[in-house]
Amino acid sequence: MNGSSAPMAGVLGWPVRHSLSPRLHGHWLKRYDLPGSYEHLPVPPELFEGYVRALATNGYAGANVTLPHKEAALALCDEVDPAARAIGAVNTLIFRDGRIEGQNSDAFGFLESLRQDLPAWKPSTGPAVVLGAGGAARAIVFALKSAGVSEIRVVNRSAARAERLVADFGSSVTARPWTAAGLVDTCLLVNATSLGMAGQPPLELDLQSLPSTAAVADIVYQPLRTELLSRASAAGHATMDGLGMLLHQARPGFEAWFSHRPEVDAALRAAVLEGLT
């Protein structure tokens, strides 16, 4: 504890120095002239539980959680919100009266980003295709299903992993092989894999059968303009990069810790983009 009554929070990860969360939350703290601090909290997996419990009893209001701790965070919470339970991971911890509350704001962040960056898209428009079957894909499937999308197709190179995801979300979610992604009547295509990220293999997917009215989203934000988004934009599709999801998912935690509802705007986006260069 730092001897101050100002709220303290941070981001837990291993490694975690690359995280943009301190820049993001620091921008809000300064903008709204709020007391408090937000820092990198590096902790190896074997020390995670004890470290979190120590934070909870030493003046911290909570923390964000990033790799590789999201599933471990879920296991140690006293209370967990429905999104975190369905997704199987926690990315936001709130410490209250000695108890640890866990949330997953990734689904919220994705939907809010859709509303801000792709306002013409509506859940009732038609089927959505989600590429990937990992944690990010689970969050996006949960988000789309919660929003009312009636048909969600999960496309993954590992069919078994896609089937496991589908089994957890009900009949409106189906698995498709990569070679038959089912784009012909798709209204929203989402890349929830790391393919196309800096240092990762490219995302190889033929977009020719994708209707011109379909929107294309990519959760990758390094680079901000992925090859998928460049190809989609060149073909006339409305597109959304991955930065918005990162920014919006931070809002619930900030409000809980610092008692102020923050906004995602051009100034925040510019401030965080500086950290990517």
KOLDOTI-416608 format. One record per residue (C-alpha): residue number from 1; x, y, z. Coordinates in nm, 4 decimals. Example, Ala and Ser with C-alpha at 12.3 -4.5 7.8 and 13.67 -1.06 7.14 Angstrom:
+-----+----------+----------+----------+
!   k !        u !        v !        w !
+-----+----------+----------+----------+
!   1 !   1.2300 !  -0.4500 !   0.7800 !
!   2 !   1.3670 !  -0.1060 !   0.7140 !
+-----+----------+----------+----------+
This chain:
+-----+----------+----------+----------+
!   k !        u !        v !        w !
+-----+----------+----------+----------+
!   1 !   0.0000 !   0.0000 !   0.0000 !
!   2 !   0.1282 !   0.3462 !  -0.0845 !
!   3 !  -0.0126 !   0.5258 !   0.2212 !
!   4 !  -0.2670 !   0.7119 !   0.0092 !
!   5 !  -0.6441 !   0.6722 !   0.0121 !
!   6 !  -0.6541 !   0.7242 !  -0.3646 !
!   7 !  -0.7724 !   0.4131 !  -0.5534 !
!   8 !  -0.5018 !   0.1897 !  -0.6956 !
!   9 !  -0.5398 !  -0.0569 !  -0.9828 !
!  10 !  -0.3244 !  -0.2224 !  -1.2452 !
!  11 !  -0.2927 !  -0.4977 !  -1.5020 !
!  12 !  -0.1785 !  -0.8472 !  -1.4027 !
!  13 !   0.0153 !  -1.0516 !  -1.6570 !
!  14 !   0.3364 !  -1.2426 !  -1.7296 !
!  15 !   0.4896 !  -1.0743 !  -1.9186 !
!  16 !   0.2902 !  -0.7535 !  -1.8907 !
!  17 !   0.5220 !  -0.4627 !  -1.9770 !
!  18 !   0.3798 !  -0.4558 !  -2.3311 !
!  19 !   0.0248 !  -0.3873 !  -2.2052 !
!  20 !  -0.1336 !  -0.0611 !  -2.3160 !
!  21 !  -0.3722 !  -0.0579 !  -2.0191 !
!  22 !  -0.1654 !   0.1837 !  -1.8037 !
!  23 !  -0.1548 !   0.4303 !  -2.0934 !
!  24 !  -0.5301 !   0.3910 !  -2.1451 !
!  25 !  -0.6345 !   0.4264 !  -1.7805 !
!  26 !  -0.3710 !   0.6919 !  -1.7193 !
!  27 !  -0.5265 !   0.9019 !  -1.9959 !
!  28 !  -0.8671 !   0.8817 !  -1.8287 !
!  29 !  -0.7298 !   0.9596 !  -1.4817 !
!  30 !  -0.5616 !   1.2719 !  -1.6174 !
!  31 !  -0.8533 !   1.3760 !  -1.8370 !
!  32 !  -1.1077 !   1.3569 !  -1.5551 !
!  33 !  -0.8601 !   1.4893 !  -1.2951 !
!  34 !  -0.9183 !   1.1907 !  -1.0681 !
!  35 !  -0.7017 !   1.0739 !  -0.7792 !
!  36 !  -0.5635 !   0.7266 !  -0.8271 !
!  37 !  -0.3028 !   0.5201 !  -1.0063 !
!  38 !  -0.2836 !   0.2345 !  -1.2532 !
!  39 !   0.0324 !   0.0316 !  -1.3140 !
!  40 !   0.1854 !  -0.2808 !  -1.4659 !
!  41 !   0.1669 !  -0.5712 !  -1.2188 !
!  42 !   0.3962 !  -0.8498 !  -1.3442 !
!  43 !   0.3378 !  -1.1806 !  -1.1639 !
!  44 !   0.4371 !  -1.5353 !  -1.2646 !
!  45 !   0.1611 !  -1.8008 !  -1.2709 !
!  46 !   0.2817 !  -1.9857 !  -0.9612 !
!  47 !   0.2485 !  -1.6689 !  -0.7503 !
!  48 !  -0.0742 !  -1.5398 !  -0.9020 !
!  49 !  -0.3311 !  -1.6384 !  -0.6392 !
!  50 !  -0.1292 !  -1.5140 !  -0.3418 !
!  51 !  -0.0428 !  -1.1919 !  -0.5227 !
!  52 !  -0.4078 !  -1.1159 !  -0.6035 !
!  53 !  -0.5209 !  -1.1867 !  -0.2484 !
!  54 !  -0.2480 !  -0.9527 !  -0.1224 !
!  55 !  -0.3661 !  -0.6759 !  -0.3565 !
!  56 !  -0.7214 !  -0.7204 !  -0.2305 !
!  57 !  -0.6156 !  -0.6626 !   0.1293 !
!  58 !  -0.3610 !  -0.3872 !   0.0665 !
!  59 !  -0.5568 !  -0.0963 !  -0.0687 !
!  60 !  -0.6103 !  -0.1933 !  -0.4330 !
!  61 !  -0.9553 !  -0.1367 !  -0.5843 !
!  62 !  -0.9028 !  -0.4084 !  -0.8453 !
!  63 !  -0.7082 !  -0.5066 !  -1.1536 !
!  64 !  -0.7283 !  -0.6093 !  -1.5145 !
!  65 !  -0.6070 !  -0.9565 !  -1.6004 !
!  66 !  -0.4260 !  -1.0559 !  -1.9170 !
!  67 !  -0.2390 !  -1.3650 !  -2.0368 !
!  68 !  -0.1703 !  -1.6147 !  -1.8931 !
!  69 !  -0.3904 !  -1.5526 !  -1.5889 !
!  70 !  -0.7504 !  -1.5199 !  -1.7131 !
!  71 !  -0.8591 !  -1.8734 !  -1.6267 !
!  72 !  -0.6757 !  -1.8706 !  -1.2926 !
!  73 !  -0.8531 !  -1.5447 !  -1.2075 !
!  74 !  -1.1883 !  -1.7101 !  -1.2690 !
!  75 !  -1.1021 !  -1.9893 !  -1.0264 !
!  76 !  -1.0180 !  -1.7634 !  -0.7312 !
!  77 !  -1.3147 !  -1.5241 !  -0.7497 !
!  78 !  -1.5841 !  -1.5216 !  -0.4822 !
!  79 !  -1.8376 !  -1.3922 !  -0.7355 !
!  80 !  -1.8331 !  -1.4127 !  -1.1150 !
!  81 !  -2.0600 !  -1.2383 !  -1.3666 !
!  82 !  -2.2538 !  -1.4384 !  -1.6303 !
!  83 !  -2.0257 !  -1.3267 !  -1.9139 !
!  84 !  -1.7111 !  -1.4492 !  -1.7387 !
!  85 !  -1.8806 !  -1.7770 !  -1.6512 !
!  86 !  -1.9909 !  -1.8385 !  -2.0103 !
!  87 !  -1.6600 !  -1.7286 !  -2.1636 !
!  88 !  -1.4564 !  -1.9220 !  -1.9077 !
!  89 !  -1.2206 !  -1.6374 !  -1.8223 !
!  90 !  -1.1979 !  -1.3204 !  -1.6124 !
!  91 !  -1.0301 !  -1.0015 !  -1.7341 !
!  92 !  -1.1483 !  -0.7610 !  -1.4639 !
!  93 !  -1.1195 !  -0.7996 !  -1.0855 !
!  94 !  -1.3002 !  -0.5781 !  -0.8361 !
!  95 !  -1.2088 !  -0.5928 !  -0.4681 !
!  96 !  -1.4952 !  -0.5113 !  -0.2319 !
!  97 !  -1.5125 !  -0.5712 !   0.1423 !
!  98 !  -1.2548 !  -0.8455 !   0.1315 !
!  99 !  -1.4258 !  -1.0269 !  -0.1544 !
! 100 !  -1.3004 !  -1.0724 !  -0.5098 !
! 101 !  -1.5505 !  -1.0108 !  -0.7896 !
! 102 !  -1.4677 !  -1.1283 !  -1.1404 !
! 103 !  -1.6007 !  -0.9925 !  -1.4677 !
! 104 !  -1.5300 !  -1.0394 !  -1.8354 !
! 105 !  -1.5731 !  -0.7153 !  -2.0272 !
! 106 !  -1.4447 !  -0.8416 !  -2.3636 !
! 107 !  -1.7965 !  -0.9136 !  -2.4931 !
! 108 !  -1.9120 !  -0.5704 !  -2.3763 !
! 109 !  -1.6082 !  -0.4119 !  -2.5409 !
! 110 !  -1.6715 !  -0.5847 !  -2.8718 !
! 111 !  -2.0396 !  -0.4869 !  -2.8855 !
! 112 !  -1.9683 !  -0.1266 !  -2.7886 !
! 113 !  -1.7011 !  -0.1085 !  -3.0560 !
! 114 !  -1.9494 !  -0.2436 !  -3.3120 !
! 115 !  -2.2037 !   0.0186 !  -3.2127 !
! 116 !  -1.9494 !   0.2984 !  -3.2391 !
! 117 !  -1.7533 !   0.1905 !  -3.5459 !
! 118 !  -2.0119 !  -0.0052 !  -3.7494 !
! 119 !  -2.3394 !   0.1746 !  -3.6670 !
! 120 !  -2.5149 !   0.0351 !  -3.9759 !
! 121 !  -2.4752 !  -0.3224 !  -3.8521 !
! 122 !  -2.7683 !  -0.4661 !  -3.6593 !
! 123 !  -2.7941 !  -0.8052 !  -3.4838 !
! 124 !  -3.1065 !  -0.8858 !  -3.6843 !
! 125 !  -2.9344 !  -0.8336 !  -4.0201 !
! 126 !  -2.8278 !  -1.1959 !  -4.0662 !
! 127 !  -2.5642 !  -1.4620 !  -3.9936 !
! 128 !  -2.2241 !  -1.3844 !  -3.8429 !
! 129 !  -1.9041 !  -1.5806 !  -3.9032 !
! 130 !  -1.6400 !  -1.5877 !  -3.6283 !
! 131 !  -1.2902 !  -1.7059 !  -3.7219 !
! 132 !  -1.1191 !  -1.8819 !  -3.4308 !
! 133 !  -1.2190 !  -2.0872 !  -3.1287 !
! 134 !  -1.0001 !  -1.9509 !  -2.8485 !
! 135 !  -1.0811 !  -1.7142 !  -2.5637 !
! 136 !  -1.1409 !  -1.4116 !  -2.7854 !
! 137 !  -1.3737 !  -1.6104 !  -3.0096 !
! 138 !  -1.5696 !  -1.7294 !  -2.7055 !
! 139 !  -1.6146 !  -1.3687 !  -2.5926 !
! 140 !  -1.7316 !  -1.2592 !  -2.9363 !
! 141 !  -1.9727 !  -1.5521 !  -2.9749 !
! 142 !  -2.1167 !  -1.4685 !  -2.6321 !
! 143 !  -2.1477 !  -1.1022 !  -2.7335 !
! 144 !  -2.3209 !  -1.1739 !  -3.0628 !
! 145 !  -2.5574 !  -1.4278 !  -2.9103 !
! 146 !  -2.6426 !  -1.1891 !  -2.6248 !
! 147 !  -2.7116 !  -0.9139 !  -2.8791 !
! 148 !  -2.9630 !  -1.1342 !  -3.0593 !
! 149 !  -2.7745 !  -1.2670 !  -3.3629 !
! 150 !  -2.9781 !  -1.5727 !  -3.4599 !
! 151 !  -2.7043 !  -1.7658 !  -3.6425 !
! 152 !  -2.3333 !  -1.7678 !  -3.5588 !
! 153 !  -2.0852 !  -1.9830 !  -3.7514 !
! 154 !  -1.7558 !  -2.0673 !  -3.5847 !
! 155 !  -1.4765 !  -2.1390 !  -3.8321 !
! 156 !  -1.1517 !  -2.2839 !  -3.7015 !
! 157 !  -0.8646 !  -2.4904 !  -3.8425 !
! 158 !  -0.9039 !  -2.7316 !  -3.5486 !
! 159 !  -1.2530 !  -2.8764 !  -3.5894 !
! 160 !  -1.2459 !  -3.0363 !  -3.2435 !
! 161 !  -1.1816 !  -2.7025 !  -3.0721 !
! 162 !  -1.4624 !  -2.5375 !  -3.2674 !
! 163 !  -1.7006 !  -2.8188 !  -3.1710 !
! 164 !  -1.6144 !  -2.7728 !  -2.8029 !
! 165 !  -1.6964 !  -2.4036 !  -2.8253 !
! 166 !  -2.0210 !  -2.4708 !  -3.0115 !
! 167 !  -2.1302 !  -2.7278 !  -2.7524 !
! 168 !  -2.1205 !  -2.4578 !  -2.4837 !
! 169 !  -2.3378 !  -2.2053 !  -2.6669 !
! 170 !  -2.6400 !  -2.3912 !  -2.8043 !
! 171 !  -2.8053 !  -2.4632 !  -3.1367 !
! 172 !  -2.7763 !  -2.1116 !  -3.2817 !
! 173 !  -2.3971 !  -2.1560 !  -3.2925 !
! 174 !  -2.2520 !  -2.4037 !  -3.5418 !
! 175 !  -1.9033 !  -2.5123 !  -3.6473 !
! 176 !  -1.7793 !  -2.4864 !  -4.0050 !
! 177 !  -1.4535 !  -2.6072 !  -4.1621 !
! 178 !  -1.2095 !  -2.3406 !  -4.2809 !
! 179 !  -1.2518 !  -2.4601 !  -4.6392 !
! 180 !  -1.6285 !  -2.4045 !  -4.6257 !
! 181 !  -1.6669 !  -2.0987 !  -4.4057 !
! 182 !  -2.0152 !  -2.0215 !  -4.5343 !
! 183 !  -1.9626 !  -1.6577 !  -4.6293 !
! 184 !  -2.2195 !  -1.6367 !  -4.9077 !
! 185 !  -2.4997 !  -1.4966 !  -4.6888 !
! 186 !  -2.2847 !  -1.3572 !  -4.4073 !
! 187 !  -2.3608 !  -1.0106 !  -4.2703 !
! 188 !  -2.0675 !  -0.9842 !  -4.0283 !
! 189 !  -1.7256 !  -1.1510 !  -4.0492 !
! 190 !  -1.5014 !  -1.1348 !  -3.7418 !
! 191 !  -1.1394 !  -1.2447 !  -3.7185 !
! 192 !  -1.0888 !  -1.3603 !  -3.3594 !
! 193 !  -0.7554 !  -1.5303 !  -3.4275 !
! 194 !  -0.4016 !  -1.3927 !  -3.4040 !
! 195 !  -0.3514 !  -1.4553 !  -3.7770 !
! 196 !  -0.2482 !  -1.1332 !  -3.9447 !
! 197 !  -0.0953 !  -0.9911 !  -3.6269 !
! 198 !   0.2598 !  -0.8602 !  -3.6449 !
! 199 !   0.4923 !  -1.1595 !  -3.6214 !
! 200 !   0.2156 !  -1.4124 !  -3.6911 !
! 201 !   0.1269 !  -1.5990 !  -4.0113 !
! 202 !  -0.1102 !  -1.4225 !  -4.2521 !
! 203 !  -0.4849 !  -1.4821 !  -4.2494 !
! 204 !  -0.5657 !  -1.6685 !  -4.5692 !
! 205 !  -0.9366 !  -1.6498 !  -4.6469 !
! 206 !  -1.1029 !  -1.5903 !  -4.9820 !
! 207 !  -1.3530 !  -1.3057 !  -4.9480 !
! 208 !  -1.4976 !  -1.3325 !  -5.2999 !
! 209 !  -1.8207 !  -1.4965 !  -5.1822 !
! 210 !  -1.8755 !  -1.2422 !  -4.9039 !
! 211 !  -2.1738 !  -1.0152 !  -4.9849 !
! 212 !  -2.0741 !  -0.6561 !  -5.0543 !
! 213 !  -2.3061 !  -0.5414 !  -4.7750 !
! 214 !  -2.1244 !  -0.7504 !  -4.5117 !
! 215 !  -1.9127 !  -0.5796 !  -4.2470 !
! 216 !  -1.5667 !  -0.7113 !  -4.1549 !
! 217 !  -1.4091 !  -0.6800 !  -3.8094 !
! 218 !  -1.0636 !  -0.7816 !  -3.6893 !
! 219 !  -0.9702 !  -0.7966 !  -3.3198 !
! 220 !  -0.6013 !  -0.7565 !  -3.4110 !
! 221 !  -0.4700 !  -0.4020 !  -3.3535 !
! 222 !  -0.1000 !  -0.4557 !  -3.4275 !
! 223 !  -0.0995 !  -0.3647 !  -3.7130 !
! 224 !  -0.4076 !  -0.1492 !  -3.6879 !
! 225 !  -0.4872 !  -0.2027 !  -4.0549 !
! 226 !  -0.4483 !  -0.5754 !  -4.1093 !
! 227 !  -0.4297 !  -0.7335 !  -4.4507 !
! 228 !  -0.7820 !  -0.8705 !  -4.3980 !
! 229 !  -0.9181 !  -0.5213 !  -4.3371 !
! 230 !  -0.7247 !  -0.3795 !  -4.6310 !
! 231 !  -0.8637 !  -0.6447 !  -4.8661 !
! 232 !  -1.2154 !  -0.6017 !  -4.7273 !
! 233 !  -1.2029 !  -0.2234 !  -4.7560 !
! 234 !  -1.0749 !  -0.2454 !  -5.1130 !
! 235 !  -1.3738 !  -0.4668 !  -5.1952 !
! 236 !  -1.6137 !  -0.2089 !  -5.0528 !
! 237 !  -1.6895 !  -0.3601 !  -4.7126 !
! 238 !  -1.7366 !  -0.1527 !  -4.3987 !
! 239 !  -1.4550 !  -0.2456 !  -4.1585 !
! 240 !  -1.3643 !  -0.2246 !  -3.7905 !
! 241 !  -1.0163 !  -0.2602 !  -3.6420 !
! 242 !  -0.9374 !  -0.4190 !  -3.3065 !
! 243 !  -0.8471 !  -0.1062 !  -3.1115 !
! 244 !  -1.2057 !  -0.0161 !  -3.0267 !
! 245 !  -1.2644 !  -0.3443 !  -2.8439 !
! 246 !  -0.9521 !  -0.2841 !  -2.6338 !
! 247 !  -1.0655 !   0.0660 !  -2.5417 !
! 248 !  -1.4272 !  -0.0174 !  -2.4630 !
! 249 !  -1.3505 !  -0.3281 !  -2.2573 !
! 250 !  -1.1613 !  -0.1038 !  -2.0143 !
! 251 !  -1.4660 !   0.1069 !  -1.9277 !
! 252 !  -1.6433 !  -0.1182 !  -1.6704 !
! 253 !  -1.3287 !  -0.1679 !  -1.4633 !
! 254 !  -1.2375 !   0.2002 !  -1.4630 !
! 255 !  -1.5875 !   0.2960 !  -1.3506 !
! 256 !  -1.5819 !   0.0369 !  -1.0706 !
! 257 !  -1.2387 !   0.1385 !  -0.9390 !
! 258 !  -1.2411 !   0.5147 !  -0.9861 !
! 259 !  -1.6167 !   0.5890 !  -0.9605 !
! 260 !  -1.6362 !   0.7689 !  -1.2935 !
! 261 !  -1.7857 !   0.6485 !  -1.6220 !
! 262 !  -1.5242 !   0.7157 !  -1.8927 !
! 263 !  -1.5749 !   0.7806 !  -2.2623 !
! 264 !  -1.4025 !   0.6336 !  -2.5648 !
! 265 !  -1.3268 !   0.9149 !  -2.8077 !
! 266 !  -1.0716 !   1.0317 !  -3.0617 !
! 267 !  -0.8418 !   1.1728 !  -2.7925 !
! 268 !  -0.8225 !   0.8389 !  -2.6110 !
! 269 !  -0.7665 !   0.6528 !  -2.9344 !
! 270 !  -0.4812 !   0.8874 !  -3.0276 !
! 271 !  -0.3226 !   0.8558 !  -2.6845 !
! 272 !  -0.3243 !   0.4757 !  -2.6984 !
! 273 !  -0.2070 !   0.4678 !  -3.0601 !
! 274 !   0.1058 !   0.6550 !  -2.9506 !
! 275 !   0.1933 !   0.3475 !  -2.7477 !
! 276 !   0.1789 !   0.1276 !  -3.0568 !
! 277 !   0.4482 !   0.3180 !  -3.2438 !
+-----+----------+----------+----------+
